[in-house]
Amino acid sequence: MYTSLWMAGQRRRRQPHPRPRPLRLLVDGLDGSGKTTLVDALLEMMAEHGIEAVRHRRMLAQHHPLDEALKRLHLSKQYRSSAVTGAYLAAGFALDRLLVPFDPPRCEGAVLVQEGYVDRTIAVGLAGGPFLPAVLALWASRYFVAFDVAVYVHAGVDVRRERMAAREHLDPGDRNSIDDSGFADRFNAALLHFLGRRHRTLLVFDTALHTPQEMARQILTTAGLLPSPTLTVPSGPAAVLAPRIPA
């Protein structure tokens, strides 16, 4: 349904402040799509090349005042709750956008690899509802913190079901993402067709078609952290596309 790799052209943005900051990478996607495995591969490959990196989850601001309170909400049930969606989008990510310029994540100059962010929350709210908070957040999606390179991963429902079978526990959100194929389609469509354009560079992978190491190398090469390999013509189902992104 989707191409295995989609790279959107880079676009210049004004920085909120002139101070230099570490490179920020985002990995996001549905449950069972391979986010954690890919982040592991990224960190391992960067360590092999002497690149310092830190793994990060949840809000970016170092001292987000509501992060702990938000953890009490059942995020696994967000797919059927407008209230949970709205709480995370407003009290979580919208506030995070205001705080990050003054209270950035403490990386000590290392590359920040973020596992999941507002993109996923908006996509779940659209696929499960669509809930009004998610619709409004989609309209204002460029307001939220953007990443230098965003990576969206996806995989077919059978692949994700097989991966989740190895888990000891499946929460309601996990189960819904494999039982409701329409939910997965709407989630991926929200990411690919709407949310990706807010980032500087976007890569999209079908994790059933590429190894974690292949994807990690492509990501780090695109981010300028590794030298570009000799250009070869892709074969099979893999493809590289550069869609036109509206200004």
PAZAPA-4460 file (N, C-alpha, C; in steps of 0.05 Angstrom, whole numbers, plus 32768, in hexadecimal, padded with zeros to 4 digits):
% residues 247
    n_x    n_y    n_z   ca_x   ca_y   ca_z    c_x    c_y    c_z   seq   type   mol
   8011   7FE8   8000   8000   8000   8000   8011   8019   8000     1      M     A
   8027   8018   8010   8038   8030   8011   8054   8029   8006     2      Y     A
   8061   803C   7FFB   807D   8037   7FF3   808E   8032   800B     3      T     A
   80A3   8022   8007   80B4   801B   801E   80C5   8032   8028     4      S     A
   80CA   8045   8017   80DA   805C   801F   80D1   8075   8012     5      L     A
   80CB   8089   8022   80C2   80A2   8017   80D2   80B8   8024     6      W     A
   80E1   80C7   8014   80F2   80DC   801F   80E8   80F7   8015     7      M     A
   80DE   8107   8027   80D4   8121   8020   80EC   8134   801F     8      A     A
   80EB   8147   800C   8101   815A   800A   8104   816C   8022     9      G     A
   811D   8174   8027   8122   8185   803E   8116   81A1   803A    10      Q     A
   810D   81AC   8050   8102   81C7   804F   810E   81D7   8065    11      R     A
   8114   81F0   8060   8120   8201   8074   810B   820C   8087    12      R     A
   8112   820D   80A1   8100   8219   80B5   8110   822C   80C6    13      R     A
   8102   8240   80D1   810F   8252   80E4   8111   8244   80FE    14      R     A
   8128   8246   810B   812D   823A   8125   8121   824D   813A    15      Q     A
   8116   8241   8150   810A   8252   8165   811F   8262   8174    16      P     A
   8138   825B   8173   814E   8269   8180   8168   8263   8172    17      H     A
   817B   8275   8173   8194   8272   8164   81A8   825D   816F    18      P     A
   81A3   8253   8187   81B6   8240   8193   81B6   8226   8184    19      R     A
   81CE   821A   817F   81CE   8200   8172   81C2   81EB   8184    20      P     A
   81B7   81D7   8178   81AC   81C1   8187   81B3   81A7   817A    21      R     A
   81B1   8190   8188   81B7   8176   817C   81A4   816E   8166    22      P     A
   81AC   815D   8154   819A   8152   8140   8184   8142   814D    23      L     A
   816C   8145   8143   8155   8136   814E   8149   8123   8139    24      R     A
   8148   810A   8140   813C   80F5   812E   8123   80EB   813C    25      L     A
   810E   80E6   812C   80F5   80DB   8136   80EF   80C0   8128    26      L     A
   80E7   80AC   8138   80DE   8093   812D   80C2   808F   8138    27      V     A
   80AE   808B   8126   8092   8089   812F   8084   8075   811D    28      D     A
   806D   806B   8127   805D   8058   8118   804B   8048   812A    29      G     A
   803B   8036   811E   8029   8026   812E   8037   8012   8140    30      L     A
   8028   8007   8153   8033   7FF2   8164   803A   7FDA   8152    31      D     A
   8051   7FCE   8158   805A   7FB7   8148   8067   7FBD   812E    32      G     A
   806A   7FD7   8128   8075   7FDF   810E   8094   7FDF   810E    33      S     A
   80A0   7FDC   8125   80BD   7FDA   8126   80CC   7FF2   8130    34      G     A
   80BE   8004   813E   80CA   801D   8148   80E2   8017   815A    35      K     A
   80DD   8007   816F   80F2   8002   8183   8109   7FF4   8177    36      T     A
   8104   7FE0   8165   811A   7FD2   8158   812B   7FE4   8147    37      T     A
   811E   7FF7   8139   812D   800A   8129   813D   801D   813A    38      L     A
   8132   8027   8150   8140   8039   8161   8159   802B   816C    39      V     A
   8156   8011   8174   816D   8001   817E   8183   8000   8168    40      D     A
   817B   7FFC   814F   818E   7FFA   8139   819C   8015   8135    41      A     A
   818D   802B   8136   8198   8045   8133   81AE   804B   8148    42      L     A
   81A7   8045   8161   81B9   804B   8177   81D2   8039   8175    43      L     A
   81CF   8020   816D   81E5   800E   816A   81F8   8017   8154    44      E     A
   81EC   801F   813D   81FC   8028   8126   820B   8042   812C    45      M     A
   81FE   8054   813A   820B   806D   8141   8222   8068   8155    46      M     A
   821E   8055   8167   8233   804F   817A   824B   8043   816C    47      A     A
   8246   8032   8157   825C   8026   8148   826C   803B   8139    48      E     A
   8260   8051   8132   826E   8066   8123   8276   807E   8135    49      H     A
   8275   8079   814F   827E   808E   8162   826C   80A6   8164    50      G     A
   8252   80A3   815D   823F   80B9   815E   822F   80B7   8178    51      I     A
   8230   80CA   8189   8222   80CA   81A2   8204   80CE   819D    52      E     A
   81F3   80BE   81AA   81D6   80C0   81A6   81C8   80B9   81BF    53      A     A
   81B0   80C4   81C3   81A0   80BD   81DA   8184   80B5   81D1    54      V     A
   8178   80A2   81DE   815C   809A   81D8   814A   80AB   81E9    55      R     A
   8133   80B3   81DE   8121   80C4   81EC   8104   80BC   81E6    56      H     A
   80F3   80BE   81FB   80D7   80B9   81F7   80C6   80CF   8204    57      R     A
   80AD   80D1   81FD   809A   80E4   8208   80A1   8101   8202    58      R     A
   809D   8113   8215   80A1   8130   820F   80BE   8137   820D    59      M     A
   80C4   814B   81FC   80E0   8153   81F8   80EA   8165   820E    60      L     A
   80DA   8177   8218   80E3   818A   822C   80EE   817B   8244    61      A     A
   8105   8184   824E   8113   8177   8264   8102   8176   827D    62      Q     A
   80F3   818C   8282   80E3   818D   829B   80C6   8193   8294    63      H     A
   80B9   8182   8284   809D   8186   827D   808C   8183   8296    64      H     A
   807D   8197   829F   806F   8195   82B8   8057   8181   82B9    65      P     A
   804D   8179   82A2   8036   8168   82A1   803C   814C   8297    66      L     A
   8055   8146   8291   805B   812C   8286   8054   8115   8299    67      D     A
   805A   8118   82B2   8054   8103   82C5   8036   80FF   82C9    68      E     A
   8027   8115   82C9   800A   8114   82CB   7FFE   8106   82B3    69      A     A
   8008   810B   829C   7FFE   80FE   8284   8002   80E0   8283    70      L     A
   8017   80D7   8291   801C   80BA   8292   8006   80AB   82A0    71      K     A
   7FF6   80B9   82B0   7FE0   80AB   82BE   7FC9   80A5   82AB    72      R     A
   7FC8   80B2   8295   7FB2   80AD   8281   7FB8   8092   8273    73      L     A
   7FA3   8084   826C   7FA7   806B   825E   7FAB   8070   8240    74      H     A
   7FC4   8074   8238   7FCA   807A   821C   7FC3   8063   820A    75      L     A
   7FC2   804B   8215   7FBB   8033   8204   7F9E   8034   81FB    76      S     A
   7F8E   8045   8208   7F72   8048   8201   7F6D   8062   81F2    77      K     A
   7F82   806F   81E9   7F7E   8089   81DB   7F6E   8086   81C2    78      Q     A
   7F70   806F   81B4   7F63   806B   819B   7F45   806E   819D    79      Y     A
   7F3A   806D   81B5   7F1D   8070   81B9   7F16   8086   81CC    80      R     A
   7F28   8098   81D1   7F23   80AE   81E5   7F2C   80C9   81DA    81      S     A
   7F18   80DA   81D6   7F1E   80F6   81CE   7F2C   8105   81E5    82      S     A
   7F24   80FE   81FD   7F2F   810D   8215   7F4D   8107   8218    83      A     A
   7F54   80EE   8216   7F71   80E7   8218   7F81   80F3   8201    84      V     A
   7F76   80F2   81E9   7F83   80FF   81D2   7F87   811C   81D7    85      T     A
   7F72   812A   81DF   7F74   8147   81E4   7F88   814E   81FA    86      G     A
   7F88   813E   820F   7F9B   8143   8226   7FB8   8141   821D    87      A     A
   7FBE   812D   820E   7FDA   812A   8205   7FE2   813F   81F0    88      Y     A
   7FCF   8147   81DF   7FD6   815A   81CB   7FD9   8176   81D7    89      L     A
   7FC7   817E   81E9   7FC7   8199   81F4   7FDA   819C   820B    90      A     A
   7FD6   818C   8220   7FE6   818E   8238   8002   8181   8235    91      A     A
   8004   8170   8221   801E   8163   821C   802E   8170   8206    92      G     A
   8027   816B   81ED   8038   8173   81D7   8036   8190   81D0    93      F     A
   801F   819D   81D3   801D   81BA   81CE   802E   81C9   81E2    94      A     A
   802C   81C1   81FB   803D   81CE   8210   805A   81C8   820B    95      L     A
   8060   81B0   8202   807C   81A8   81FC   8088   81BB   81E8    96      D     A
   8078   81C3   81D4   8082   81D5   81BF   808A   81F0   81CB    97      R     A
   807C   81F9   81DF   8082   8213   81EC   809B   8210   81FE    98      L     A
   809F   81F9   820A   80B4   81F5   821D   80CF   81EF   8211    99      L     A
   80CF   81E0   81FB   80E8   81D6   81EF   80FD   81EB   81E9   100      V     A
   80F5   8203   81DE   810A   8217   81D8   8119   8220   81F1   101      P     A
   810C   821F   8209   8118   8229   8221   8121   8212   8234   102      F     A
   8117   81FA   822F   811E   81E3   8240   8121   81CA   822E   103      D     A
   8135   81CA   821D   8138   81B4   8209   8141   819B   8217   104      P     A
   813D   8184   820A   8146   816B   8215   8165   816B   821A   105      P     A
   816E   815F   822F   818A   8160   8236   8198   8149   8227   106      R     A
   81A6   8150   8212   81B4   813C   8202   81D2   813F   8202   107      C     A
   81DC   8155   820D   81F9   815A   820F   8206   8157   81F3   108      E     A
   81F8   8162   81DF   8203   8162   81C4   81FF   8148   81B4   109      G     A
   81F3   8134   81C0   81EF   811A   81B3   81D6   811C   81A0   110      A     A
   81D5   810A   818D   81BD   8108   817B   81A6   80FE   818C   111      V     A
   818F   810A   8189   8177   8102   8198   8166   80F0   8186   112      L     A
   8160   80D8   818F   814F   80C5   8180   8135   80C2   818F   113      V     A
   8120   80CE   8185   8106   80CE   8192   80F5   80B7   8189   114      Q     A
   80EB   80A7   819B   80DA   8090   8194   80BD   8098   8199   115      E     A
   80AF   80A0   8184   8093   80A9   8187   8090   80C5   8190   116      G     A
   807D   80D4   8184   8078   80EF   818D   805C   80F7   8185   117      Y     A
   8057   8110   8181   803B   811A   817D   802F   810E   8163   118      V     A
   8040   8108   8150   8036   80FC   8136   8024   80E4   813B   119      D     A
   802E   80D2   814C   801F   80BA   8153   8005   80C1   8161   120      R     A
   8006   80D4   8174   7FEE   80DB   8183   7FD8   80E7   8171   121      T     A
   7FE0   80F8   815E   7FCD   8104   814C   7FC1   80EE   813A   122      I     A
   7FD3   80DC   812F   7FCA   80C7   811D   7FB6   80B4   812B   123      A     A
   7FBC   80AD   8144   7FAA   809B   8153   7F8F   80A9   8157   124      V     A
   7F8F   80C3   815E   7F76   80D2   8161   7F66   80D4   8148   125      G     A
   7F73   80D6   8131   7F65   80D8   8118   7F5A   80BC   8110   126      L     A
   7F6A   80A7   8114   7F62   808C   810C   7F4C   8081   811E   127      A     A
   7F4D   8088   8138   7F3A   807E   814B   7F20   808D   814B   128      G     A
   7F21   80A6   8144   7F09   80B7   8145   7EFB   80B9   812A   129      G     A
   7F02   80CF   811C   7F15   80E3   8124   7F0B   80F5   813A   130      P     A
   7F1D   80FA   814E   7F16   810A   8165   7F1D   8127   815E   131      F     A
   7F0D   813A   8169   7F11   8156   8163   7F2D   8160   816B   132      L     A
   7F38   8159   8182   7F53   8162   8189   7F68   815A   8174   133      P     A
   7F65   8141   8169   7F78   8138   8155   7F74   8147   813B   134      A     A
   7F5B   814D   8133   7F56   815C   811B   7F62   8178   811D   135      V     A
   7F5E   8185   8134   7F6A   81A0   8138   7F88   819F   8138   136      L     A
   7F94   818A   8145   7FB1   8187   8146   7FBC   8182   812A   137      A     A
   7FAD   8174   8119   7FB6   816F   80FE   7FB7   818A   80EF   138      L     A
   7FA3   819A   80F3   7FA2   81B4   80E5   7FBA   81C6   80EE   139      W     A
   7FC2   81C3   8107   7FD8   81D3   8112   7FF1   81C2   8116   140      A     A
   7FF5   81AD   8106   800A   819A   810B   8026   81A7   8109   141      S     A
   8029   81BC   80FA   8043   81C8   80F7   804B   81D9   8110   142      R     A
   8038   81DC   8122   803E   81EA   813B   8050   81D9   814D   143      Y     A
   804C   81BE   814D   805A   81AD   815F   8077   81AA   8158   144      F     A
   8087   81A1   816B   80A4   819E   8166   80A9   818C   814E   145      V     A
   80B9   8195   813B   80C0   8186   8124   80DC   8179   8128   146      A     A
   80E2   8165   8117   80FB   8157   811A   810C   815A   8100   147      F     A
   8126   8158   8103   8138   815B   80EC   8133   8145   80D8   148      D     A
   8130   812C   80E2   8129   8115   80D1   8114   8105   80E0   149      V     A
   80FD   8102   80D4   80E7   80F2   80DF   80E6   80D8   80CF   150      A     A
   80E2   80C2   80DD   80E0   80A7   80D1   80C6   809B   80D9   151      V     A
   80B5   8095   80C5   809C   8087   80CB   809F   806A   80C1   152      Y     A
   8099   8057   80D3   809B   803B   80CB   807F   802E   80CB   153      V     A
   807B   801B   80BA   8062   800C   80B8   8068   7FF0   80AF   154      H     A
   8055   7FDF   80B3   8057   7FC3   80AB   803A   7FB8   80A8   155      A     A
   8037   7FA4   8098   801C   7F98   8094   8011   7F8C   80AE   156      G     A
   7FF7   7F89   80AF   7FEA   7F80   80C8   7FF3   7F64   80D0   157      V     A
   7FF8   7F52   80BD   8001   7F37   80C3   801D   7F38   80D0   158      D     A
   802E   7F49   80C5   8049   7F4C   80D0   8048   7F56   80ED   159      V     A
   8038   7F6B   80F1   8036   7F76   810C   8029   7F63   811F   160      R     A
   8015   7F54   8116   8008   7F40   8127   801C   7F2B   8130   161      R     A
   802D   7F22   811E   8042   7F0E   8124   8055   7F19   8139   162      E     A
   805D   7F32   8135   8070   7F3F   8148   8064   7F41   8164   163      R     A
   804A   7F49   8164   803D   7F4D   817E   8038   7F33   818D   164      M     A
   8036   7F1D   817E   8031   7F03   818A   8048   7EFB   819E   165      A     A
   805F   7F07   819A   8076   7F01   81AC   8075   7F12   81C5   166      A     A
   8063   7F25   81C7   8061   7F36   81DF   8051   7F27   81F5   167      R     A
   8059   7F2C   820D   804B   7F20   8224   8030   7F2C   8229   168      E     A
   802D   7F46   8222   8014   7F54   8227   800E   7F67   8210   169      H     A
   7FF5   7F67   8208   7FEC   7F7A   81F3   7FD7   7F8C   8200   170      L     A
   7FDC   7FA6   81FF   7FC8   7FB9   820A   7FB2   7FBD   81F5   171      D     A
   7F9C   7FCA   81FC   7F86   7FCE   81E9   7F8E   7FDC   81D0   172      P     A
   7FA0   7FEF   81D2   7FA9   7FFD   81BA   7FB8   7FEB   81A7   173      G     A
   7FCA   7FDA   81B2   7FD9   7FC7   81A2   7FC5   7FB5   8193   174      D     A
   7FB2   7FAA   81A2   7FA0   7F97   8195   7F8E   7FA4   8180   175      R     A
   7F85   7FBC   8185   7F75   7FCA   8172   7F84   7FCF   8158   176      N     A
   7F9E   7FD5   815A   7FAD   7FDB   8142   7FB1   7FC3   812F   177      S     A
   7FAD   7FAB   8139   7FAF   7F93   8128   7F94   7F87   8122   178      I     A
   7F80   7F8C   8133   7F65   7F82   812E   7F55   7F93   811B   179      D     A
   7F5B   7FAD   811B   7F4C   7FC0   810A   7F5E   7FC9   80F3   180      D     A
   7F5C   7FBD   80DC   7F6D   7FC4   80C6   7F67   7FE1   80BC   181      S     A
   7F4E   7FE9   80BF   7F47   8004   80B7   7F55   8019   80C8   182      G     A
   7F58   8013   80E2   7F66   8025   80F4   7F83   8028   80EB   183      F     A
   7F90   8012   80E4   7FAC   8014   80DB   7FAF   8024   80C1   184      A     A
   7F9C   8020   80AF   7F9D   802F   8096   7F9A   804D   809B   185      D     A
   7F87   8054   80AC   7F83   8071   80B2   7F9B   807D   80C0   186      R     A
   7FA6   806E   80D3   7FBE   8077   80E1   7FD5   807D   80CE   187      F     A
   7FDB   806A   80BD   7FF1   806D   80AA   7FEC   8084   8096   188      N     A
   7FD3   8086   808E   7FCC   809C   807B   7FD0   80B7   8088   189      A     A
   7FC9   80BA   80A2   7FCD   80D3   80B0   7FEA   80DA   80B1   190      A     A
   7FFB   80C7   80B7   8018   80CC   80B8   8023   80D3   809D   191      L     A
   801E   80C3   8089   802A   80C6   806F   8021   80DE   805F   192      L     A
   8007   80E3   8061   7FFC   80F8   804F   7FF9   8113   805C   193      H     A
   7FFB   8115   8077   7FF7   812E   8084   800D   8136   8097   194      F     A
   8014   8125   80AA   8026   812D   80BF   8043   812E   80B7   195      L     A
   804B   811E   80A3   8067   811D   809C   8072   8138   8091   196      G     A
   8061   8148   8085   806B   8161   8079   8074   8175   808D   197      R     A
   806E   8171   80A6   8077   8185   80BA   8094   8182   80C2   198      R     A
   80A1   816C   80BA   80BD   8168   80C1   80CF   8170   80AA   199      H     A
   80E9   8175   80B1   80FC   817D   809C   8100   8167   8087   200      R     A
   8104   814F   8090   8108   8138   807E   80F8   8120   8089   201      T     A
   80EC   8112   8077   80DB   80FB   807F   80E4   80E2   8070   202      L     A
   80E7   80CC   807F   80ED   80B2   8073   80D7   809F   807C   203      L     A
   80CE   808E   806A   80B9   807B   8071   80C2   805F   8068   204      V     A
   80C1   804C   807B   80CA   8031   8075   80B4   801C   807B   205      F     A
   80B2   8008   8069   80A3   7FF0   8070   80B8   7FDD   807D   206      D     A
   80B5   7FD9   8097   80C9   7FCA   80A6   80C9   7FAC   809F   207      T     A
   80B6   7FA3   8090   80B6   7F87   8087   80C8   7F83   806F   208      A     A
   80D0   7F99   8062   80E0   7F98   804A   80FD   7F9F   804E   209      L     A
   8104   7FAA   8065   811F   7FB3   806A   8129   7FAA   8085   210      H     A
   8142   7FA4   8087   814D   7F9D   80A2   8150   7FB7   80B2   211      T     A
   8151   7FB5   80CC   8156   7FCC   80DD   8170   7FDA   80D6   212      P     A
   8185   7FCB   80CE   819E   7FD7   80C7   819D   7FE6   80AD   213      Q     A
   818E   7FDC   809A   818B   7FEB   8080   817D   8005   8085   214      E     A
   8168   8004   8095   8159   801D   809B   816A   8031   80AB   215      M     A
   8178   8027   80BE   8189   8038   80CF   819E   8046   80BE   216      A     A
   81AB   8038   80AC   81BF   8044   809B   81B3   8059   8089   217      R     A
   819C   8054   807E   818F   8068   806D   8188   8081   807C   218      Q     A
   817E   807D   8095   8177   8094   80A6   818F   80A5   80AD   219      I     A
   81A4   8098   80B5   81BC   80A6   80BE   81CA   80B4   80A6   220      L     A
   81C8   80A7   808F   81D3   80B4   8077   81C3   80CC   806F   221      T     A
   81A9   80CA   8070   8197   80E1   806A   819C   80F8   807D   222      T     A
   81A1   80F1   8097   81A5   8105   80AB   81C1   8112   80A9   223      A     A
   81D2   8107   8098   81ED   8112   8095   8200   8108   80AA   224      G     A
   81F9   80F3   80B8   820A   80E8   80CD   821D   80D3   80C3   225      L     A
   8216   80C7   80AC   8227   80B3   809F   822B   80BB   8082   226      L     A
   8242   80B5   8075   8246   80BC   8059   8232   80AD   8047   227      P     A
   822C   80BA   8031   8219   80AD   801E   8227   8097   800F   228      S     A
   8219   807F   800C   8225   8069   7FFD   8222   806F   7FDF   229      P     A
   822F   805E   7FCF   822D   8060   7FB2   8210   805C   7FAA   230      T     A
   8206   806E   7F99   81EA   806C   7F91   81E5   8054   7F80   231      L     A
   81D0   8044   7F88   81C7   802D   7F78   81AA   802F   7F73   232      T     A
   81A1   8023   7F5D   8185   8023   7F56   8176   800F   7F67   233      V     A
   8162   8017   7F76   8153   8005   7F87   8145   7FF0   7F77   234      P     A
   8143   7FD8   7F82   8135   7FC2   7F74   811E   7FB8   7F86   235      S     A
   810C   7FA9   7F79   80F6   7F9E   7F88   80E2   7FB3   7F90   236      G     A
   80D5   7FAF   7FA8   80BF   7FC1   7FB0   80C9   7FDB   7FBC   237      P     A
   80E3   7FDD   7FC1   80EE   7FF6   7FCD   80ED   800C   7FB9   238      A     A
   80E9   8024   7FC3   80E9   803C   7FB1   80EF   8054   7FC1   239      A     A
   80FA   8068   7FB4   8100   8081   7FC0   80F0   8097   7FB1   240      V     A
   80E0   80A5   7FC0   80CF   80B9   7FB4   80D5   80D4   7FC0   241      L     A
   80D3   80E9   7FB2   80D6   8104   7FBC   80BC   8114   7FB5   242      A     A
   80A7   8110   7FC5   808E   811E   7FBE   8091   813C   7FC2   243      P     A
   8080   814A   7FB4   8080   8167   7FB6   8073   816F   7FD0   244      R     A
   8080   817F   7FE0   8075   8188   7FF9   806D   81A6   7FF6   245      I     A
   8054   81AC   7FFC   804C   81C8   7FFA   805C   81DA   800C   246      P     A
   8061   81F2   8003   8070   8206   8013   8060   820E   802B   247      A     A
***
